[in-house]
Each structure stands twice: as C-alpha cells, then as structure tokens.
Amino acid sequence: MDHNVPDWFEPLTEFDVLMSENEISPTTPLDAMFDEAEELLLATRPEGFEVEEIGRLAFDRLPEADKAAAFDALLYTYWAARDNDRKVLARHEAEGGAR
C-alpha cells in the first residue's frame, strides 16, 4: 500500500471519530503559523497593525515545503469569498434590492 495516498476504506481511528463527532477540522501548517503570527503581533504591537501583516508574517515563516499548499489555500479562500459575495448580491437583487 502507498502510504502517501489515503485509503478511504481503512477503518477510522478513535482520533478520526472524535474529530468527526466534534466537527473539528484538521489544522494546517498555515493555520498554525497564522495563529502564531497573530499572537506575536498582538504582543509586540499593542498599538495595532494591519490584518494583512498577520498573513504575510505567517506565510514568510512557513517552511518552503508547505508554501505551495498554503498559497493554494489562500487562493481558494479568496475565490470562496468572491463566490459568496456574488451569491449574496444575486439573492439581494432577486429579493428586489434595497428596501
């Protein structure tokens, strides 16, 4: 069996079951670095910072091996937000626009 390819027919582990039952998403390296970057900026810049600085710091601190997947995740997130905006606007217009 190739351990780099998931076998969807293997029985779930106890950990898998707990994650699923509690609706917990697995943490990615970008998630972890994003949290660390935010904590660092909150501690070192209490006067404030631009939200984009969190993402830049997190991305810069990622190991090179994780950057391609993180970049893909960022692009997908951007697309998902745009898609959601379009759907909300279409729904608003279908309901007659501003009231």
C-alpha positions in Angstrom: 0.0 0.0 0.0 1.2 3.5 -0.8 1.1 5.5 2.4 1.1 8.8 0.6 -2.3 8.0 -0.9 -5.2 7.8 1.6 -7.1 4.5 1.7 -10.7 5.6 2.2 -11.7 2.1 3.1 -9.5 1.8 6.1 -11.4 1.8 9.4 -11.5 5.1 11.2 -9.2 5.5 14.2 -10.5 6.7 17.5 -8.9 10.1 16.8 -10.7 10.3 13.4 -14.0 9.5 15.1 -13.5 12.2 17.8 -12.6 14.8 15.2 -15.6 14.0 13.1 -18.1 13.8 16.0 -16.9 17.2 17.3 -16.8 18.8 13.8 -13.1 19.7 14.3 -11.2 20.5 11.1 -7.5 19.4 11.0 -5.1 22.2 11.5 -2.8 23.0 8.6 0.7 24.5 8.8 -0.8 27.8 7.6 -3.4 27.7 10.3 -0.8 27.2 13.0 1.6 29.9 11.6 -1.3 32.3 11.2 -2.3 31.9 14.9 1.4 32.3 16.0 1.8 35.4 13.8 -1.4 37.0 15.2 -0.3 36.3 18.8 3.2 37.7 18.1 1.8 40.9 16.6 -0.8 41.4 19.4 2.0 41.0 21.9 4.6 43.2 20.2 2.4 45.8 18.6 -0.4 46.5 21.0 -1.0 49.9 19.2 -2.3 47.9 16.3 -1.3 46.5 12.9 -2.9 45.8 9.5 -4.6 42.4 9.3 -2.6 41.7 6.1 0.6 41.7 8.3 -0.6 38.6 10.0 -0.9 36.7 6.7 2.4 37.9 5.4 4.3 37.1 8.6 2.6 33.6 8.7 3.4 32.9 5.1 7.0 34.1 5.4 7.6 31.8 8.4 6.2 28.7 6.8 8.8 26.0 5.7 9.3 26.1 2.0 7.7 22.6 1.7 4.4 24.0 3.0 4.2 27.2 1.0 2.7 25.8 -2.2 -0.2 24.2 -0.3 -0.6 27.4 1.8 -0.7 29.5 -1.3 -3.3 27.2 -2.9 -5.4 27.6 0.3 -5.2 31.3 0.2 -6.3 31.4 -3.4 -9.2 29.1 -2.7 -10.2 31.2 0.3 -10.2 34.3 -1.9 -12.2 32.6 -4.6 -14.7 31.3 -2.0 -15.2 34.8 -0.6 -15.8 36.3 -4.0 -18.2 33.4 -4.9 -20.1 34.1 -1.6 -20.3 37.8 -2.4 -21.7 37.1 -5.8 -24.4 34.8 -4.3 -25.4 37.3 -1.6 -25.6 40.1 -4.2 -27.7 37.9 -6.5 -30.0 36.9 -3.7 -30.3 40.6 -2.6 -31.2 41.6 -6.2 -33.7 38.7 -6.6 -35.4 40.0 -3.5 -35.9 43.4 -5.0 -32.7 45.2 -3.9 -32.5 47.8 -1.2 -35.7 48.4 0.7 
